[in-house]
Amino acid sequence: MKEDWQHLAQAIRQGHRRAIGKGITLLESCRPEDAEQASRLLAALEEPAGESLRVAISGAPGVGKSTLIEALGMQAVAQGRRVGVLSVDPSSRLSGGSILGDKIRMPRLCQQANAYIRPSPAGTLLGGVARRTRETIRLLEAAGFNLLLVETVGVGQSETEVEGMVDLFVLLLLANGGDELQGIKRGIMELAEIIVINKADPPWQELAAHSAAQVRQAIHLLQRKNPLWEPQVLLTSALHEQGIDSLWAALQSFQRLLQEQGALQQKRQAQATRWMWERVYEGLRLQLHTDSLVAQLAPELEKLVAQGALGPIEAAERLLHCFANARK
C-alpha cells in the first residue's frame, strides 16, 4: 500500500486541484510531524513537468499588483499557458493572521481551469515571501503549471529574498507616487529586469511617460544585473488591460534569450545550491532549539545576559559549544 505522500504526489502530477491545495498546506505546515511527509512529497516531485517561467511581481501596496497579475494571467491562459499565482499577504504582528484576499481581487482568473491562485501569509519572514514559497513553486511546476507569478507582500526595498527563487523580477511603480525617485537608491531597482509604470491612464498619461523617462535615465546609472538583458521600462494600465501585451511579449523575450544562452539553467542551478544551504541552516537552527542540553543551559545564560553579568557574544558561544559537544 502506498504511503499518503505517494498518493498525494501522484494526484498532484495529474493536476488534481484538491491534491495541489493539500500538498501546499503540507509544505507550509509548521508541525514537526508533517516535516518528514513534506520532505518526501517534495522529493517525489523533483522533476518539473516541462519548462516554466518564474516571475516575481513586486511593488508598494496600492500599485495594482493583483490587477496586473490577473490581466497578465488571462492573456497567458488565452495563449495556452497554465498559470500558477502565489500571492503573499502581510501578517498581523498581534494576531499572526492575514486577510488572504487575492482571490477576491482576481475573480476572472479564479474561474479559469488552467489557473491556480494560492494566497499565503508572510508570517514573520522578511523579503516579501512566505515560509515555503520556493517549495510551492516546485509543486506547481510538477502539477504542470508553466508560468509562475509570485506576488510579493509589497512593503518596500526589503523584498529581495524572492529574487533568489525566480527567473525574472518585475517591479511596479506609480507615476504619481514618487516611487521612481525613491527606487533609484539601488536595492530593489537593481533587481528588476522589467520596470512597469502602472495606472498610466487618464489623467496620468503624461506624468507616467515622464516617470518612465526618469526611470530609463536612472537605470543607466545602476549596475546591470544581467549582461544579456537591458532592463525594460513599460507603461501599463492594468485596470483597462492596456500595455499587457507588451509586458507579456517582454517576459517571453526574456525567457527565450536566457534559454538560448544557457543562462536560465545556470541561474536555476545557483538557486538550487542556495536553497540547499538555506535548508541546512534551517535544520541546524531547529536542532539547536530542540536540543535538551541547550534547553537546560539557555535559561541560565539568558538570565546572566539580562543582568549584565555575561555578554551576549560569550553566552552565544557557550550555547554553540554545548550544542557541538552534544553531537560528538
N, C-alpha and C positions, 0 to 999 in steps of 0.2 A: 504494500500500500504506500502510495506516495505521501511524503510529508506535506503539510499545509502550504509551505512556501513553494514547493514544486508545482502544486496545482495552481497556486496564485501566479507563478511565473508563466506557466503555460497559457492561462487565461489573459494575462497582460499582453503576451506576444500575439494573441489572437485579437487584441484590441477591445476586449470587453470593458466597458466604461466602469462598471461597478468594481471590477477587479483592479483597474487603474487607481480608482479612489482608495480602495482598501490598501493597495500597495504603498501609495504615498503616505497614508496615515501610519502604516507600519514603519516606514522610513523616518517619519517625523517624531515618532514616539520617543519619549524620554524614559520610559520604563525599562529597567535593566533586563527584565525577562524577554523583552522584544528585540533586544540588540542583536542576539545571535541569529534569530529568524530574519531580521532585516539584512544582515550581512550576507546570509546565504541567498536571499532573494536577489540582492544586487549582483552577487557573483554569477547567478544563473542568467542575468540579463546583461552580461558584459558586452556582447557583440550587438551594436546598434543595427536595426533593420533598415539599411540603406543610408545614403548620405543625407546630412541635415545641415541646417544653418542655425546657429545660436546667436541671438541678438539681444543685447540689453537696451532697454528704453529707460532713460533717466531724466530727471528734471525736477524742479521745485514743485511743491503742491500747487495745483490750480493751473498748471501749464497745459493741461489737456492730454496727459499720457494715456489714460484709458480710452478717450475718444479716438485718438490717433491709432492706438493698437487695434481697436475694433475696425476702423476703416481699412487699415493695412491688412488685418486678418481676413476681412471679407474679400479683398482683392486677391490675396494669396489663395484662398479657398476656391475662388472662381477660376483660378489658373491651375487647379489640380493639386495644390499643396494641402497637407494635413497640418493644422496649426495647433500648437500647444502653448497656452498662455499661463505663465506663472506670475501672479501678482502678489507683491509683498506689502502688507499693510502695517503701519506703525502700531505698536502695542502700548497699552496704558502702563505707566510706571506704578500706578496704585493697584489696579486690579489684574494687570497682565493680559487683559482681553483686547481683542481687535474687532473692528466693525466688519471687515472682510466683505465690503460692498461692491467689489469689482464686477461680479456677475450682474448686478443691478445696472451698472454703468455700461455694460456691453450686451444689451438684450438681443440684438440681431445675431451677433457671433455665437451667443449661447445656444441658439437654435440650430446651428449648423452641425450636421452629422460628422463632418471632418474637422471639427474644432473642439478643443477641450480646455476649459478655464479652471484653474486651481488657485484660489486665494489662500495665502498662508500668513500667519503672524510673524513679525520680525523678532518678537521676543526681546531678549536682552542683547542681541547681536547688533554690532555696528556694521557699516559697509553697505547698507541698503538691501540686504538679502536675508532670507530665512535660514533656519538651522540646517536644513537639508536640501537647499536649492540645487546644489550640484548633483546630488543623487537623484532628485526628481527629474532633472533634465535627462539623465541617463535612462530612467524608467520610461519616460515618454518617448524617447527615441526607440527603445525596444518595442514599444507599442505601435510603432510605425509613423509617428509624427516627425515631419522633416523640416518644419520651421518652428523653432522655439523662441518665444518672445518673453523676456524676463522684465517685468515692470518693477522697478525698484521703489523703495519707500518714498524717496523724494525729499530728502532732508538737507541737501546741500553738497558741499565738496568732499564729504567723508565717504561718499558712495563709490569707493574704488575696489572693494572686495569682489564685486560682480565681474570686473574686468578679467579676473583670473578664471572665469567659468564660461565665457562666451567667445565667439569668433569676432563679433562686431559690436561696437559701442555707439549708440545713438543718444545724443544729448539734445533735449528740447529746451528752448528758451522762449521768452515772451518779448515782443517788440517794445512793450511799454513797461517792462518790469525792471530794467536796469541790469538784468542778468548777464547781458552780453559784455558789460564792462566789468562786473564782478568776476566773471569767469576767466578773464584774461590773466588773472593772478597765477596761472598754472593750476596744477591739481587736476580737477575733473575735466577741464578743457583739453588737456594734453592726452587724455584717454580716448577722446571722441574721434571716430573715423568719419562720422556724419553729424553735423550740427543742424538742427531744424529750428527755424523761427516759426513757431506755430501761432495760430489765431491771426494770420495775415489776411484778414477780411475787413470790410468797412467797419469803422473808419480808420483802420490801422495800416492800410496797404503801404502808404508812403513811409511811415515810421518803420514798418517791417523791412522794407527794401533798404532803408538807411541802416538799420541794425545789422542786416545781412552784410552790407558793405563793410561795416566796422569789424564784424567778426572775421571776415575774409582777410582784412588787413592784419588783425591781431594774430591769427593762427600762423602767419608767416614769421612771427617773432618767437614762436614756440618751437621746441624741438619736435621734429616729426616722429611720430610713434612707429610708423611702418614705412620703410623706404620705398615700398612698392606702391603705396597708395597716397594720393594727395587728398587730405581731408576736404569733404564737400560741405557747402553751406546751402541749404534748401529752404524754400518758403512753402508753408502748407496752411491750409485751413481745414483741420480735421473734421470740424463740425459740418462743413459743406463739401467734404471729400475733394478738396482742391489740392493739387500737388502730391497726392498719394501715389499716383502712377510714377512720378519722378522718383519718389522715395523708394518704391518697390524696385524700380529699374536700377537704382544705385546699390541696393542690397544685393541684387543678382550679379551686378558687375563686380562687386567686391568679392563675392563667393567664387565666381569664375576665375578672376585674376589670381587669387591666392591658391586656388586648386591647381591651376596651370603651372604655377611656380613652386608647388610643393610646400608653400608656406603655411597653409591651413593645417596640414598634417603635423608639421613641426611645432606649431603653436599648441595643438592639442596634446602632443607628446610632453611638452613642457608643463602644461596644465595638469596632466596626469601625474607627473613627478611631484608637483607641488601638492596635489591632492593627497598623495601617499604620505608625505611628511606631515600634512595637517592632521591626518587620521592618527599618525604615530603620536604627535603631540597631544591630541585629544585623549588617546588611550592612556598615555603616561599620566596625564592630569587626573583621569578617572581613577587609575590605580593609586595615585598619591592620596587622593581624598578618601579612598575606601580602605587604605592600609590600617590595620589595627594598631600597630605601634605608633604610627604617625598620629592617629586619632587620640591616643593616650597622651602623647607629648605636646600636641598642638595647644590645648587649653592653657597649659602651664606657661608655654612660651608667649602666647597671646597676652596673658596677664602681665608677664615681665615687660613686654614691649609697651603695653598701655601705661605701666607705672614708670617707664623711663629707665628701668633697671637693665634693659637689654636692647641693643639696637636692632632695627628690622632686618638689616643685612645679615648680621650674625645669627639671628633667630631663623631666618630662611635657610642659611647654610646648615644649621643643626638639623632642621627638618629634612633637608635633602640628604644629609649624611645618614640620618636614621633610616630613611627610605631605601637608600642604596645598600646599607648593611643588611637590611631585612631580606634582600634578594640574593645575598651571597650564599 
